[in-house]
Amino acid sequence: MTIHKSVLLNEAISGLNLKPGDIFFDGTLGGGGHSKKVCELFGRSVKIVGTDRDSQAVRRATDKFEKLDCDFAFQTASFRNIDKILDNLNIKAVNGILLDLGLSSDQIEESSRGFTFQKDEPLVMTFSSESGELITAGIILNEWSEETLSDILFGYADERYARRIAKKIVERRQVKSIEKTFELVEIVKSAVPIGYRKGRIHFATKTFQAIRIAVNDEIEALKEGLAKGYERLVAGGKMAVISFHSGEDRIVKNFFKEKKMAGNGFATTKKPITASEEELGRNPRARSAKLRIFEKSKIDMGQNEK
């Protein structure tokens, strides 16, 4: 069972403007909410290809969709490998792509991988639920240099006290290995001013966000996914991306801008779409969500035929 609520659900799916006979690629399957909406609207007339790095999410979604009348193919994989995923399914191109970035509520509440500072869990933070990941939050916190930690905190989360927090992390690990989320919260608390601890956003939010992004190589995955995804879109196809922090949104905005400047398409809205007051009342997580949609040029460059 999933507790995740899909963000900007109707806006994202309506913005893709899918039609019977199309192929839809859901690169961040999660709780399956966006794909389920496509299924409800089109039944078996639209093929749904869904991927997620979390095998538990893929299993949950598969169990759900086996009870529905849908044409779907789900697999555990990263959207950065969309080319290989589609090749394995003998699909040359798709009509719509959705990337809903960030964490799902299921991962926060049920994964026990240390995504939230509100539970005392092992510092893992991997999107993949399988063991044997090369990089975990614990490895980053206990082994990476103070300078690198500072760069991660500032670069991935705009943490204003990045240097002070990085310094405290290194000081603490020299005494004892940092293993649990509450330990990291206490380290951040000791590094930042009292006023910062009382801000509207929890003082450890940006630190947890930055470490998670580093663990999962999210920035490079996004850049790779955008580039490969664009290549596998049919002429006139659309790509929708929902981001949750300024760094991700900046990458998406600049990618779409570059494609537009090259004459390869255009953003369908001048500004990113944000959640309505009604949705915010139902799902506060949507507060920071920004949806951008790009339509690929209808001029066929000799590729992208299904």
Secondary structure, DSSP 8 states (H G I E B T S, - for coil): ------TTHHHHHHHHT--TT-EEEES--TTSHHHHHHHHHHGGGSEEEEEES-HHHHHHHHHHHTTS--EEEEEE--GGGHHHHHHHTT---EEEEEEE-S--HHHHHHS-SS--TTS--BS---SS-SS--S--HHHHHHHS-HHHHHHHHHHHH--TTHHHHHHHHHHHHHHS---BHHHHHHHHHHHS-HHHHTSSS-TTHHHHHHHHHHHTTHHHHHHHHHHHHHHTEEEEEEEEEEESSHHHHHHHHHHHHHHHHTTSEEESSSS-B---HHHHHH-GGGGG-EEEEEEE-SS--S----
